[in-house]
């Protein structure tokens, strides 16, 4: 899978030692440029990948990633691990078609009501079947 967006957070690097030796991992957060932006946290695993990708806050990137899930104590957790991160030219972001303004469909305006209908006023002296 692939997602493009702007890096809005770089989380602290994690490291440790396993049976295979030392390891390093770091998480990053990107935000898409859609009408309703989405955020995604993804992990980069391995010191060589961290160095090669060199991800910085504010950078426009395209992330290729795999999604996997694992179970721990009866609960399930998603893991989004990037296998490729490429910089994106910020000028190419504006090349995407702009979202239509509210009140339009394509180039055709959608008619709107000038007044919002209101419920009729209730007289306090009237009997009603409401319990209050």
The first five atom37 places (N, CA, C, CB, O) and aatype in JSON, in Angstrom:
{
  "aatype": [20, 20, 20, 20, 20, 20, 20, 20, 20, 20, 20, 20, 20, 20, 20, 20, 20, 20, 20, 20, 20, 20, 20, 20, 20, 20, 20, 20, 20, 20, 20, 20, 20, 20, 20, 20, 20, 20, 20, 20, 20, 20, 20, 20, 20, 20, 20, 20, 20, 20, 20, 20, 20, 20, 20, 20, 20, 20, 20, 20, 20, 20, 20, 20, 20, 20, 20, 20, 20, 20, 20, 20, 20, 20, 20, 20, 20, 20, 20, 20, 20, 20, 20, 20, 20, 20, 20, 20, 20, 20, 20, 20, 20, 20, 20, 20, 20, 20, 20, 20, 20, 20, 20, 20, 20, 20, 20, 20, 20, 20, 20, 20, 20, 20, 20, 20, 20, 20, 20, 20, 20, 20, 20, 20, 20, 20, 20, 20, 20, 20, 20, 20],
  "atom_mask": [
    [1, 1, 1, 1, 1],
    [1, 1, 1, 1, 1],
    [1, 1, 1, 1, 1],
    [1, 1, 1, 1, 1],
    [1, 1, 1, 1, 1],
    [1, 1, 1, 1, 1],
    [1, 1, 1, 1, 1],
    [1, 1, 1, 1, 1],
    [1, 1, 1, 1, 1],
    [1, 1, 1, 1, 1],
    [1, 1, 1, 1, 1],
    [1, 1, 1, 1, 1],
    [1, 1, 1, 1, 1],
    [1, 1, 1, 1, 1],
    [1, 1, 1, 1, 1],
    [1, 1, 1, 1, 1],
    [1, 1, 1, 1, 1],
    [1, 1, 1, 1, 1],
    [1, 1, 1, 1, 1],
    [1, 1, 1, 1, 1],
    [1, 1, 1, 1, 1],
    [1, 1, 1, 1, 1],
    [1, 1, 1, 1, 1],
    [1, 1, 1, 1, 1],
    [1, 1, 1, 1, 1],
    [1, 1, 1, 1, 1],
    [1, 1, 1, 1, 1],
    [1, 1, 1, 1, 1],
    [1, 1, 1, 1, 1],
    [1, 1, 1, 1, 1],
    [1, 1, 1, 1, 1],
    [1, 1, 1, 1, 1],
    [1, 1, 1, 1, 1],
    [1, 1, 1, 1, 1],
    [1, 1, 1, 1, 1],
    [1, 1, 1, 1, 1],
    [1, 1, 1, 1, 1],
    [1, 1, 1, 1, 1],
    [1, 1, 1, 1, 1],
    [1, 1, 1, 1, 1],
    [1, 1, 1, 1, 1],
    [1, 1, 1, 1, 1],
    [1, 1, 1, 1, 1],
    [1, 1, 1, 1, 1],
    [1, 1, 1, 1, 1],
    [1, 1, 1, 1, 1],
    [1, 1, 1, 1, 1],
    [1, 1, 1, 1, 1],
    [1, 1, 1, 1, 1],
    [1, 1, 1, 1, 1],
    [1, 1, 1, 1, 1],
    [1, 1, 1, 1, 1],
    [1, 1, 1, 1, 1],
    [1, 1, 1, 1, 1],
    [1, 1, 1, 1, 1],
    [1, 1, 1, 1, 1],
    [1, 1, 1, 1, 1],
    [1, 1, 1, 1, 1],
    [1, 1, 1, 1, 1],
    [1, 1, 1, 1, 1],
    [1, 1, 1, 1, 1],
    [1, 1, 1, 1, 1],
    [1, 1, 1, 1, 1],
    [1, 1, 1, 1, 1],
    [1, 1, 1, 1, 1],
    [1, 1, 1, 1, 1],
    [1, 1, 1, 1, 1],
    [1, 1, 1, 1, 1],
    [1, 1, 1, 1, 1],
    [1, 1, 1, 1, 1],
    [1, 1, 1, 1, 1],
    [1, 1, 1, 1, 1],
    [1, 1, 1, 1, 1],
    [1, 1, 1, 1, 1],
    [1, 1, 1, 1, 1],
    [1, 1, 1, 1, 1],
    [1, 1, 1, 1, 1],
    [1, 1, 1, 1, 1],
    [1, 1, 1, 1, 1],
    [1, 1, 1, 1, 1],
    [1, 1, 1, 1, 1],
    [1, 1, 1, 1, 1],
    [1, 1, 1, 1, 1],
    [1, 1, 1, 1, 1],
    [1, 1, 1, 1, 1],
    [1, 1, 1, 1, 1],
    [1, 1, 1, 1, 1],
    [1, 1, 1, 1, 1],
    [1, 1, 1, 1, 1],
    [1, 1, 1, 1, 1],
    [1, 1, 1, 1, 1],
    [1, 1, 1, 1, 1],
    [1, 1, 1, 1, 1],
    [1, 1, 1, 1, 1],
    [1, 1, 1, 1, 1],
    [1, 1, 1, 1, 1],
    [1, 1, 1, 1, 1],
    [1, 1, 1, 1, 1],
    [1, 1, 1, 1, 1],
    [1, 1, 1, 1, 1],
    [1, 1, 1, 1, 1],
    [1, 1, 1, 1, 1],
    [1, 1, 1, 1, 1],
    [1, 1, 1, 1, 1],
    [1, 1, 1, 1, 1],
    [1, 1, 1, 1, 1],
    [1, 1, 1, 1, 1],
    [1, 1, 1, 1, 1],
    [1, 1, 1, 1, 1],
    [1, 1, 1, 1, 1],
    [1, 1, 1, 1, 1],
    [1, 1, 1, 1, 1],
    [1, 1, 1, 1, 1],
    [1, 1, 1, 1, 1],
    [1, 1, 1, 1, 1],
    [1, 1, 1, 1, 1],
    [1, 1, 1, 1, 1],
    [1, 1, 1, 1, 1],
    [1, 1, 1, 1, 1],
    [1, 1, 1, 1, 1],
    [1, 1, 1, 1, 1],
    [1, 1, 1, 1, 1],
    [1, 1, 1, 1, 1],
    [1, 1, 1, 1, 1],
    [1, 1, 1, 1, 1],
    [1, 1, 1, 1, 1],
    [1, 1, 1, 1, 1],
    [1, 1, 1, 1, 1],
    [1, 1, 1, 1, 1],
    [1, 1, 1, 1, 1],
    [1, 1, 1, 1, 1],
    [1, 1, 1, 1, 1]
  ],
  "atom_positions": [
    [[0.85, -1.17, 0.0], [0.0, 0.0, 0.0], [0.9, 1.23, 0.0], [-0.97, 0.0, 1.22], [2.08, 1.17, 0.35]],
    [[0.31, 2.35, -0.4], [1.09, 3.57, -0.47], [0.24, 4.76, -0.04], [1.64, 3.79, -1.9], [-0.96, 4.81, -0.32]],
    [[0.86, 5.71, 0.64], [0.19, 6.92, 1.09], [1.14, 8.09, 0.97], [-0.33, 6.77, 2.54], [2.33, 7.96, 1.26]],
    [[0.63, 9.23, 0.56], [1.46, 10.42, 0.4], [0.98, 11.49, 1.36], [1.42, 10.94, -1.07], [-0.22, 11.66, 1.55]],
    [[1.92, 12.23, 1.97], [1.55, 13.3, 2.88], [2.76, 14.02, 3.42], [0.73, 12.76, 4.0], [3.89, 13.79, 3.0]],
    [[2.49, 14.9, 4.38], [3.52, 15.72, 5.0], [3.85, 15.15, 6.38], [3.06, 17.21, 5.11], [2.95, 14.8, 7.14]],
    [[5.14, 15.06, 6.69], [5.58, 14.56, 7.99], [5.27, 15.63, 9.03], [7.11, 14.19, 7.99], [5.77, 16.75, 8.94]],
    [[4.43, 15.29, 10.02], [4.07, 16.27, 11.05], [4.68, 15.95, 12.41], [2.56, 16.33, 11.18], [4.66, 16.78, 13.31]],
    [[5.24, 14.74, 12.56], [5.89, 14.39, 13.83], [6.91, 13.28, 13.61], [4.85, 13.96, 14.89], [6.68, 12.34, 12.85]],
    [[8.04, 13.41, 14.3], [9.08, 12.38, 14.33], [9.19, 11.96, 15.79], [10.48, 12.89, 13.74], [9.59, 12.76, 16.64]],
    [[8.85, 10.71, 16.07], [8.87, 10.21, 17.45], [10.27, 9.72, 17.81], [7.84, 9.09, 17.64], [11.08, 9.46, 16.93]],
    [[10.55, 9.58, 19.1], [11.9, 9.16, 19.52], [12.28, 7.78, 18.98], [11.98, 9.15, 21.05], [11.44, 6.9, 18.83]],
    [[13.55, 7.64, 18.68], [14.09, 6.37, 18.19], [14.08, 5.35, 19.33], [15.54, 6.56, 17.63], [14.33, 5.68, 20.49]],
    [[13.78, 4.09, 18.98], [13.81, 2.99, 19.94], [14.9, 2.01, 19.49], [12.4, 2.26, 20.06], [15.13, 1.85, 18.29]],
    [[15.56, 1.38, 20.45], [16.57, 0.39, 20.1], [16.61, -0.68, 21.17], [17.97, 1.05, 19.93], [16.1, -0.5, 22.28]],
    [[17.21, -1.78, 20.82], [17.32, -2.88, 21.76], [18.2, -3.98, 21.2], [15.94, -3.44, 22.1], [18.82, -3.84, 20.15]],
    [[18.24, -5.08, 21.93], [19.02, -6.24, 21.51], [18.1, -7.45, 21.55], [20.28, -6.45, 22.45], [17.4, -7.7, 22.53]],
    [[18.11, -8.19, 20.45], [17.33, -9.43, 20.37], [18.28, -10.59, 20.12], [16.24, -9.34, 19.25], [19.5, -10.41, 20.13]],
    [[17.74, -11.76, 19.89], [18.55, -12.94, 19.59], [19.35, -12.75, 18.3], [17.67, -14.18, 19.49], [20.38, -13.39, 18.11]],
    [[18.86, -11.89, 17.4], [19.53, -11.63, 16.13], [20.53, -10.49, 16.22], [18.51, -11.32, 15.06], [21.26, -10.23, 15.26]],
    [[20.59, -9.8, 17.35], [21.52, -8.69, 17.5], [20.8, -7.39, 17.81], [22.36, -8.52, 16.24], [19.63, -7.39, 18.2]],
    [[21.51, -6.28, 17.63], [20.94, -4.97, 17.91], [19.92, -4.59, 16.84], [22.05, -3.91, 17.99], [20.04, -4.98, 15.68]],
    [[18.92, -3.81, 17.26], [17.92, -3.31, 16.33], [17.58, -1.86, 16.67], [16.66, -4.19, 16.35], [17.74, -1.42, 17.81]],
    [[17.1, -1.12, 15.66], [16.63, 0.25, 15.83], [15.33, 0.41, 15.06], [17.7, 1.28, 15.33], [15.13, -0.18, 14.0]],
    [[14.44, 1.22, 15.63], [13.16, 1.5, 15.01], [12.74, 2.91, 15.38], [12.09, 0.46, 15.45], [13.11, 3.42, 16.44]],
    [[11.98, 3.55, 14.5], [11.48, 4.89, 14.78], [10.11, 5.05, 14.12], [12.47, 5.98, 14.28], [9.86, 4.51, 13.05]],
    [[9.24, 5.79, 14.79], [7.89, 6.05, 14.27], [7.78, 7.48, 13.77], [6.82, 5.78, 15.35], [8.42, 8.4, 14.3]],
    [[6.96, 7.65, 12.73], [6.74, 8.94, 12.1], [5.24, 9.1, 11.87], [7.54, 9.08, 10.76], [4.52, 8.11, 11.7]],
    [[4.77, 10.35, 11.85], [3.36, 10.64, 11.6], [3.27, 11.5, 10.35], [2.68, 11.34, 12.83], [3.95, 12.52, 10.24]],
    [[2.42, 11.08, 9.39], [2.18, 11.91, 8.21], [0.7, 12.29, 8.18], [2.6, 11.17, 6.89], [-0.15, 11.61, 8.76]],
    [[0.42, 13.4, 7.48], [-0.95, 13.87, 7.29], [-1.17, 14.07, 5.81], [-1.22, 15.2, 8.09], [-0.35, 14.68, 5.12]],
    [[-2.3, 13.54, 5.3], [-2.61, 13.65, 3.88], [-3.15, 15.04, 3.56], [-3.64, 12.58, 3.47], [-3.4, 15.84, 4.46]],
    [[-3.31, 15.33, 2.28], [-3.76, 16.64, 1.83], [-5.18, 16.58, 1.26], [-2.8, 17.2, 0.77], [-5.51, 17.34, 0.34]],
    [[-6.0, 15.72, 1.77], [-7.38, 15.58, 1.28], [-8.27, 16.64, 1.91], [-7.92, 14.17, 1.59], [-7.85, 17.37, 2.81]],
    [[-9.52, 16.72, 1.44], [-10.47, 17.67, 2.01], [-10.62, 17.41, 3.51], [-11.85, 17.57, 1.29], [-10.73, 18.36, 4.29]],
    [[-10.64, 16.16, 3.9], [-10.66, 15.76, 5.31], [-9.37, 14.99, 5.56], [-11.94, 14.9, 5.66], [-9.34, 13.77, 5.37]],
    [[-8.3, 15.67, 5.99], [-6.99, 15.02, 6.12], [-7.0, 13.84, 7.08], [-5.96, 16.03, 6.59], [-7.7, 13.84, 8.09]],
    [[-6.22, 12.85, 6.73], [-6.03, 11.66, 7.56], [-4.6, 11.68, 8.08], [-6.32, 10.34, 6.76], [-3.7, 12.19, 7.43]],
    [[-4.41, 11.1, 9.26], [-3.08, 10.97, 9.82], [-2.77, 9.48, 9.95], [-2.96, 11.68, 11.21], [-3.65, 8.66, 10.18]],
    [[-1.47, 9.15, 9.78], [-1.05, 7.77, 9.91], [0.31, 7.73, 10.6], [-0.99, 7.07, 8.53], [1.22, 8.48, 10.26]],
    [[0.43, 6.84, 11.58], [1.72, 6.58, 12.22], [2.3, 5.34, 11.56], [1.57, 6.39, 13.79], [1.61, 4.32, 11.43]],
    [[3.55, 5.41, 11.15], [4.21, 4.25, 10.56], [5.59, 4.1, 11.18], [4.29, 4.37, 9.02], [6.18, 5.06, 11.66]],
    [[6.1, 2.88, 11.15], [7.42, 2.56, 11.7], [8.4, 2.27, 10.59], [7.33, 1.36, 12.66], [8.06, 1.69, 9.56]],
    [[9.64, 2.7, 10.82], [10.76, 2.31, 9.96], [11.67, 1.47, 10.85], [11.52, 3.58, 9.33], [12.11, 1.93, 11.9]],
    [[11.94, 0.24, 10.41], [12.74, -0.69, 11.21], [14.1, -0.88, 10.55], [12.01, -2.04, 11.38], [14.18, -1.21, 9.36]],
    [[15.14, -0.67, 11.31], [16.5, -0.89, 10.83], [17.29, 0.4, 10.72], [16.47, -1.59, 9.49], [16.82, 1.38, 10.14]],
    [[18.51, 0.39, 11.28], [19.37, 1.58, 11.28], [19.7, 2.01, 9.86], [20.66, 1.31, 12.06], [19.75, 3.21, 9.57]],
    [[19.94, 1.05, 8.95], [20.3, 1.4, 7.58], [19.14, 2.08, 6.86], [20.74, 0.15, 6.8], [19.36, 3.02, 6.09]],
    [[17.91, 1.64, 7.09], [16.74, 2.29, 6.47], [16.52, 3.68, 7.06], [15.48, 1.43, 6.64], [16.22, 4.62, 6.33]],
    [[16.65, 3.81, 8.37], [16.49, 5.12, 9.01], [17.47, 6.13, 8.41], [16.7, 5.01, 10.54], [17.11, 7.27, 8.13]],
    [[18.7, 5.7, 8.22], [19.72, 6.58, 7.66], [19.42, 6.88, 6.18], [21.11, 5.96, 7.8], [19.55, 8.03, 5.75]],
    [[19.03, 5.86, 5.41], [18.78, 6.05, 3.98], [17.55, 6.94, 3.73], [18.58, 4.69, 3.3], [17.6, 7.8, 2.85]],
    [[16.47, 6.75, 4.49], [15.25, 7.54, 4.28], [15.42, 8.97, 4.8], [14.06, 6.86, 4.97], [14.89, 9.9, 4.19]],
    [[16.14, 9.15, 5.92], [16.42, 10.48, 6.49], [15.16, 11.35, 6.53], [17.52, 11.18, 5.69], [15.14, 12.43, 5.95]],
    [[14.13, 10.89, 7.22], [12.83, 11.56, 7.26], [12.89, 12.73, 8.24], [11.71, 10.57, 7.66], [13.35, 12.59, 9.37]],
    [[12.4, 13.91, 7.77], [12.42, 15.14, 8.58], [11.01, 15.72, 8.69], [13.39, 16.18, 7.96], [10.19, 15.55, 7.78]],
    [[10.73, 16.42, 9.79], [9.45, 17.09, 9.97], [9.28, 18.13, 8.87], [9.35, 17.75, 11.39], [10.22, 18.85, 8.53]],
    [[8.07, 18.21, 8.31], [7.76, 19.17, 7.25], [8.01, 18.65, 5.85], [8.56, 20.41, 7.46], [7.63, 19.29, 4.87]],
    [[8.64, 17.51, 5.73], [8.98, 16.92, 4.44], [7.75, 16.27, 3.81], [10.12, 15.89, 4.59], [6.95, 15.64, 4.5]],
    [[7.59, 16.42, 2.49], [6.54, 15.75, 1.73], [7.1, 14.41, 1.28], [6.05, 16.61, 0.51], [8.15, 14.36, 0.64]],
    [[6.39, 13.31, 1.61], [6.9, 11.99, 1.28], [5.79, 11.08, 0.76], [7.55, 11.35, 2.5], [4.6, 11.34, 0.95]],
    [[6.21, 10.03, 0.1], [5.34, 8.95, -0.31], [5.84, 7.71, 0.43], [5.34, 8.75, -1.88], [7.01, 7.34, 0.3]],
    [[4.96, 7.07, 1.19], [5.33, 5.92, 2.02], [4.72, 4.66, 1.44], [4.89, 6.13, 3.48], [3.5, 4.57, 1.27]],
    [[5.56, 3.67, 1.15], [5.09, 2.34, 0.77], [5.18, 1.48, 2.03], [5.93, 1.72, -0.42], [6.23, 1.41, 2.66]],
    [[4.08, 0.82, 2.38], [4.05, 0.13, 3.68], [3.23, -1.15, 3.62], [3.48, 1.05, 4.74], [2.43, -1.37, 2.71]],
    [[3.46, -1.98, 4.62], [2.69, -3.21, 4.84], [1.94, -3.05, 6.15], [3.61, -4.48, 4.86], [2.44, -2.44, 7.09]],
    [[0.75, -3.61, 6.21], [-0.04, -3.61, 7.44], [-0.11, -5.04, 7.94], [-1.47, -3.0, 7.22], [-0.39, -5.97, 7.17]],
    [[0.13, -5.21, 9.22], [0.02, -6.53, 9.85], [-0.57, -6.32, 11.23], [1.41, -7.26, 9.92], [-0.51, -5.22, 11.77]],
    [[-1.14, -7.35, 11.8], [-1.72, -7.26, 13.13], [-1.17, -8.4, 13.98], [-3.28, -7.3, 13.08], [-0.83, -9.47, 13.46]],
    [[-1.1, -8.16, 15.28], [-0.68, -9.22, 16.2], [-1.54, -9.15, 17.44], [0.82, -9.09, 16.56], [-2.12, -8.11, 17.77]],
    [[-1.62, -10.28, 18.13], [-2.44, -10.39, 19.33], [-1.54, -10.43, 20.56], [-3.34, -11.64, 19.27], [-0.49, -11.07, 20.55]],
    [[-1.96, -9.74, 21.6], [-1.22, -9.76, 22.86], [-2.24, -9.69, 23.99], [-0.2, -8.57, 22.96], [-3.02, -8.73, 24.07]],
    [[-2.25, -10.68, 24.84], [-3.19, -10.76, 25.98], [-4.64, -10.58, 25.56], [-2.83, -9.69, 27.02], [-5.41, -9.88, 26.22]],
    [[-5.03, -11.21, 24.46], [-6.4, -11.16, 24.01], [-6.79, -9.9, 23.26], [-7.29, -11.31, 25.16], [-7.94, -9.78, 22.84]],
    [[-5.87, -8.98, 23.08], [-6.15, -7.75, 22.32], [-5.34, -7.76, 21.03], [-5.82, -6.48, 23.17], [-4.24, -8.32, 20.98]],
    [[-5.87, -7.13, 19.99], [-5.2, -7.08, 18.7], [-4.68, -5.68, 18.45], [-6.15, -7.51, 17.58], [-5.32, -4.69, 18.81]],
    [[-3.5, -5.6, 17.82], [-2.83, -4.34, 17.53], [-2.36, -4.33, 16.08], [-1.65, -4.11, 18.49], [-1.86, -5.34, 15.58]],
    [[-2.53, -3.19, 15.4], [-2.03, -3.03, 14.03], [-0.57, -2.59, 14.06], [-2.88, -2.02, 13.25], [-0.13, -1.91, 14.98]],
    [[0.15, -3.0, 13.04], [1.52, -2.58, 12.87], [1.66, -2.13, 11.42], [2.53, -3.74, 13.23], [1.44, -2.92, 10.49]],
    [[2.03, -0.86, 11.21], [2.23, -0.32, 9.87], [3.72, -0.08, 9.7], [1.39, 1.0, 9.63], [4.28, 0.85, 10.29]],
    [[4.36, -0.92, 8.89], [5.81, -0.85, 8.72], [6.15, -0.42, 7.3], [6.47, -2.21, 9.05], [5.74, -1.06, 6.33]],
    [[6.91, 0.68, 7.18], [7.32, 1.2, 5.88], [8.49, 0.39, 5.34], [7.7, 2.7, 5.98], [9.43, 0.07, 6.07]],
    [[8.43, 0.06, 4.05], [9.57, -0.6, 3.42], [10.23, 0.32, 2.4], [9.13, -1.92, 2.74], [11.34, 0.04, 1.94]],
    [[9.55, 1.43, 2.04], [10.16, 2.41, 1.15], [9.56, 3.77, 1.44], [9.96, 2.02, -0.34], [8.34, 3.9, 1.59]],
    [[10.4, 4.79, 1.52], [9.97, 6.17, 1.73], [10.7, 7.02, 0.71], [10.25, 6.65, 3.21], [11.93, 6.99, 0.63]],
    [[9.95, 7.78, -0.07], [10.55, 8.63, -1.1], [10.07, 10.07, -0.94], [10.22, 8.11, -2.51], [8.9, 10.31, -0.66]],
    [[10.98, 11.02, -1.11], [10.56, 12.42, -1.06], [9.67, 12.75, -2.26], [11.79, 13.37, -1.04], [9.83, 12.18, -3.34]],
    [[8.73, 13.67, -2.05], [7.82, 14.1, -3.1], [8.06, 15.59, -3.33], [6.31, 13.82, -2.73], [8.23, 16.35, -2.38]],
    [[8.07, 15.99, -4.58], [8.24, 17.41, -4.91], [7.0, 18.16, -4.44], [8.46, 17.61, -6.45], [5.9, 17.88, -4.91]],
    [[7.15, 19.13, -3.51], [5.99, 19.86, -3.0], [5.19, 20.56, -4.09], [6.44, 20.88, -1.99], [3.99, 20.77, -3.92]],
    [[5.82, 20.93, -5.21], [5.1, 21.59, -6.3], [4.1, 20.66, -6.96], [6.09, 22.11, -7.34], [3.1, 21.12, -7.5]],
    [[4.35, 19.34, -6.92], [3.44, 18.4, -7.56], [2.17, 18.17, -6.76], [4.14, 17.08, -7.78], [1.21, 17.61, -7.28]],
    [[2.14, 18.6, -5.51], [0.96, 18.39, -4.68], [-0.2, 19.23, -5.18], [1.27, 18.73, -3.21], [-1.34, 18.76, -5.17]],
    [[0.05, 20.45, -5.62], [-0.99, 21.32, -6.14], [-1.52, 20.89, -7.49], [-0.47, 22.71, -6.23], [-2.51, 21.46, -7.96]],
    [[-0.89, 19.9, -8.13], [-1.31, 19.44, -9.45], [-2.58, 18.61, -9.38], [-0.2, 18.64, -10.09], [-3.26, 18.45, -10.39]],
    [[-2.91, 18.08, -8.2], [-4.11, 17.26, -8.06], [-5.34, 18.14, -8.23], [-4.13, 16.53, -6.69], [-5.3, 19.32, -7.87]],
    [[-6.43, 17.6, -8.77], [-7.63, 18.41, -8.94], [-8.14, 18.89, -7.59], [-8.72, 17.62, -9.68], [-8.18, 18.12, -6.63]],
    [[-8.53, 20.14, -7.53], [-9.03, 20.72, -6.28], [-10.42, 20.19, -6.0], [-9.03, 22.26, -6.34], [-11.18, 19.86, -6.92]],
    [[-10.75, 20.11, -4.74], [-12.09, 19.68, -4.34], [-13.09, 20.76, -4.72], [-12.14, 19.38, -2.81], [-12.78, 21.95, -4.67]],
    [[-14.28, 20.35, -5.12], [-15.31, 21.3, -5.49], [-15.78, 22.07, -4.26], [-16.51, 20.59, -6.17], [-15.89, 21.49, -3.18]],
    [[-16.04, 23.37, -4.42], [-16.52, 24.13, -3.27], [-17.87, 23.62, -2.79], [-16.63, 25.61, -3.62], [-18.61, 23.0, -3.55]],
    [[-18.17, 23.86, -1.53], [-19.44, 23.44, -0.95], [-20.56, 24.11, -1.74], [-19.52, 23.8, 0.58], [-20.49, 25.3, -2.05]],
    [[-21.6, 23.35, -2.05], [-22.72, 23.91, -2.8], [-22.59, 23.71, -4.3], [-22.87, 25.37, -2.5], [-23.37, 24.27, -5.06]],
    [[-21.59, 22.92, -4.74], [-21.45, 22.66, -6.17], [-21.28, 21.17, -6.39], [-20.25, 23.43, -6.76], [-20.86, 20.43, -5.49]],
    [[-21.61, 20.74, -7.57], [-21.38, 19.37, -7.99], [-20.73, 19.47, -9.35], [-22.71, 18.51, -8.04], [-21.39, 19.8, -10.34]],
    [[-19.42, 19.19, -9.4], [-18.68, 19.43, -10.64], [-18.67, 20.93, -10.88], [-19.32, 18.67, -11.85], [-18.19, 21.69, -10.03]],
    [[-19.19, 21.38, -12.01], [-19.29, 22.81, -12.3], [-20.71, 23.33, -12.15], [-18.79, 23.1, -13.71], [-20.97, 24.51, -12.4]],
    [[-21.65, 22.45, -11.75], [-23.05, 22.84, -11.64], [-23.4, 23.22, -10.21], [-23.95, 21.72, -12.12], [-23.24, 22.4, -9.31]],
    [[-23.87, 24.46, -9.98], [-24.25, 24.83, -8.62], [-25.45, 24.02, -8.15], [-24.56, 26.33, -8.53], [-26.34, 23.71, -8.94]],
    [[-25.47, 23.7, -6.89], [-26.59, 22.99, -6.29], [-27.5, 24.03, -5.66], [-26.1, 21.93, -5.22], [-27.04, 24.85, -4.86]],
    [[-28.8, 24.02, -6.0], [-29.69, 25.01, -5.4], [-29.78, 24.8, -3.89], [-31.08, 24.94, -6.05], [-29.82, 23.67, -3.41]],
    [[-29.8, 25.89, -3.17], [-29.92, 25.81, -1.71], [-31.15, 26.58, -1.28], [-28.64, 26.36, -1.0], [-31.59, 27.5, -1.97]],
    [[-31.71, 26.21, -0.14], [-32.86, 26.92, 0.39], [-32.39, 28.21, 1.03], [-33.64, 26.06, 1.4], [-31.33, 28.25, 1.66]],
    [[-33.18, 29.27, 0.86], [-32.8, 30.54, 1.45], [-33.13, 30.59, 2.92], [-33.48, 31.68, 0.74], [-32.49, 31.34, 3.67]],
    [[-34.1, 29.83, 3.35], [-34.47, 29.83, 4.77], [-34.61, 28.4, 5.25], [-35.8, 30.61, 5.02], [-35.05, 27.52, 4.51]],
    [[-34.23, 28.18, 6.46], [-34.33, 26.85, 7.05], [-35.72, 26.73, 7.66], [-33.22, 26.61, 8.13], [-36.13, 27.59, 8.44]],
    [[-36.47, 25.67, 7.31], [-37.8, 25.54, 7.9], [-37.69, 25.33, 9.41], [-38.57, 24.36, 7.25], [-36.77, 24.68, 9.9]],
    [[-38.63, 25.9, 10.11], [-38.63, 25.77, 11.57], [-39.87, 25.01, 12.01], [-38.57, 27.16, 12.25], [-40.88, 24.99, 11.3]],
    [[-39.79, 24.41, 13.15], [-40.94, 23.71, 13.72], [-41.96, 24.74, 14.19], [-40.51, 22.76, 14.89], [-41.58, 25.82, 14.65]],
    [[-43.25, 24.43, 14.09], [-44.25, 25.38, 14.57], [-44.11, 25.6, 16.07], [-45.66, 24.88, 14.24], [-43.78, 24.68, 16.82]],
    [[-44.35, 26.82, 16.49], [-44.25, 27.15, 17.91], [-45.38, 26.49, 18.67], [-44.28, 28.68, 18.13], [-46.51, 26.43, 18.19]],
    [[-45.07, 25.98, 19.85], [-46.1, 25.34, 20.67], [-46.59, 26.34, 21.7], [-45.55, 24.05, 21.37], [-45.8, 27.06, 22.31]],
    [[-47.88, 26.36, 21.89], [-48.49, 27.23, 22.89], [-48.49, 26.47, 24.21], [-49.94, 27.68, 22.48], [-48.91, 25.31, 24.24]],
    [[-48.04, 27.1, 25.29], [-47.98, 26.42, 26.58], [-49.36, 26.0, 27.08], [-47.33, 27.32, 27.61], [-49.46, 25.1, 27.92]],
    [[-50.39, 26.61, 26.57], [-51.73, 26.29, 27.04], [-52.32, 25.08, 26.34], [-52.63, 27.46, 26.84], [-53.37, 24.59, 26.76]],
    [[-51.67, 24.57, 25.29], [-52.21, 23.45, 24.55], [-51.95, 22.14, 25.28], [-51.6, 23.39, 23.16], [-50.95, 21.99, 25.97]],
    [[-52.86, 21.23, 25.12], [-52.68, 19.88, 25.65], [-51.86, 19.1, 24.63], [-54.05, 19.18, 25.93], [-52.13, 19.16, 23.44]],
    [[-50.89, 18.38, 25.09], [-50.11, 17.53, 24.2], [-49.88, 16.19, 24.88], [-48.76, 18.19, 23.82], [-50.11, 16.04, 26.08]],
    [[-49.45, 15.25, 24.12], [-49.21, 13.93, 24.69], [-47.78, 13.77, 25.19], [-49.52, 12.86, 23.67], [-47.35, 12.67, 25.52]],
    [[-47.04, 14.87, 25.23], [-45.66, 14.81, 25.74], [-45.67, 14.7, 27.25], [-44.86, 16.06, 25.29], [-46.5, 15.33, 27.9]],
    [[-44.77, 13.92, 27.83], [-44.76, 13.73, 29.28], [-44.17, 14.91, 30.05], [-44.0, 12.5, 29.61], [-44.08, 14.83, 31.28]],
    [[-43.76, 15.97, 29.41], [-43.16, 17.11, 30.12], [-43.77, 18.41, 29.7], [-41.68, 17.16, 29.91], [-43.38, 19.47, 30.2]]
  ]
}
